[in-house]
Amino acid sequence: MSIVSSSTTLKSLEMGFQDKIDTLQVCAELRGGWGGDTVIELQQLSMELQTMRQDIANYRQILATAKKDIQMAHDLQEQIKQMSLRLVHMKTNLPIHLPHADAPACGATAVPSNLTTKKNTSKDVPPNIQGKVSAKAGSGKERHVPVIDYATVDEFESVPKYIRGRLQYDQVNNAVDELNKALECKYSLMSRPRSKISEVDWRIITTCKRQEIPETKGVYFVVDDDIKRWSGLKLDTAGRSTITVLRTLKRIREIRGPGSLVRFAVLTYM
């Protein structure tokens, strides 16, 4: 076994070579000079030195590779740390406006629990018609109440600044919630049997029916009075601006007339 292969440290390698040199020196003195076997030993020593140089070069290469691996591991650790921070930020700042299956509450005019209807499963209903499925009064037919889809951040930012003004993203989707609540309450009330409707509610239904015109056939809409009656959306400057943004995003459209009556209709895509 060579000195290089048997040595574990540079110090032990140095001591091994020093022992060999001392041995060679003693042999030379005893024999009165350098003999042929001494030359052979020197040649073997030279070969071991060459092997040592090669091993040192290999060790340096291994160290360089290890340094690169350590640096790469450090970079990966930093990336994972940053990703972890982003995930924590996303978790703590999760948008409150996410699609959900529960229909909005309708307050005093909500459908009683014994009239709650089943969830729609028809494949013919467009994606944004996710609302309550109500039985049409006296007809036995199902009525699919659509909902207004939430606006995404990209959509909101695509609205020109002069239209959205100082409105915030959450304000627009808050308005979506309130308009959906008004739609649900209105059509839930209109779907109830006549025998289950009070005189006050019947007058409201009569008013709603008078607002229907040929252009609103098959269309679901609310007017200002419905929004005030069944939702918390204030129709002030900011409230009107949110409605304008929703019109720009093609979530709703206006149907006007007769007179100053304005209907806010849900846009559905068949």
C-alpha positions, 0 to 999 in steps of 0.5 A: 500500500502506498503512502498516499493511499494509506495517509489520512491527513497531510501531516501523516503524509509528510511523516511517511515521506520523511520516514522513507527519506531517513530510511534511504539515508541510512541505507546509503550510509551503510552501503557506502553509496547509492546502489541500484535498489536505491535508484528503484526506491527513488523512482517509486518515490517519484511515482508516489509524488506524482500520484500525490500531485494528482490526488491533490488536484482531484481534492481541489476539484472536489472542494470546488464542486462542493463549494458550488453545491453549497452555494446552490443549496444556499440559493435554494434555501433563500428561494424556499424562504421567500416562497414561504413568506409569499405563501404566508402573505397569501394566506393572511391576505386571502380575498374575501370575495370568493365564489361560494355555493350559499345563496345570500340571505334575503331578510324579512322576505326570504323564502321559508325553510319549508319552501327551500328548493333544490340546487340546479343540476341542469346542463343547459344553465349557463355558468353564471346562473348559479342562484336559487332554483325556485318553483314559479307560482302556480305553474310548477315550472322551475325558475333559475335565478342567475347571479352576477359574477365577481370581478377579478383584479385584472378586470378591475384594473382594466377599467379606465381610471376616469370610470372607476375613480377612487373606487377600490376593488373590494367595493365593486365586489361588495356591490356584486354581493348586494345586487345578488342579494336583491335579485335573490330576494326579489325572485324568491318573493315572486316565486311564492304561492299567493296563499303564502304572501302577505298584502304588503308583499303582494303590493311589492310583487304587483309593482315588480310585475308592472316593471316588466316589459317585452324587452325584459322577457327572460331577463332578471333585473332589479331597480333602485327600489329593489336595491334599497329594499333588499340590499345594503348598497347605497345609491350615492355617488360611490354606489352609482360608480360601482354600477357603472364599473359593473356595466363596463365589465359587462356584468349588468346592463341597463334597460330604461323606460318608460319614463325615468325607470332604470332596470339593472339586468344580469347579463347571462351568456347562453 
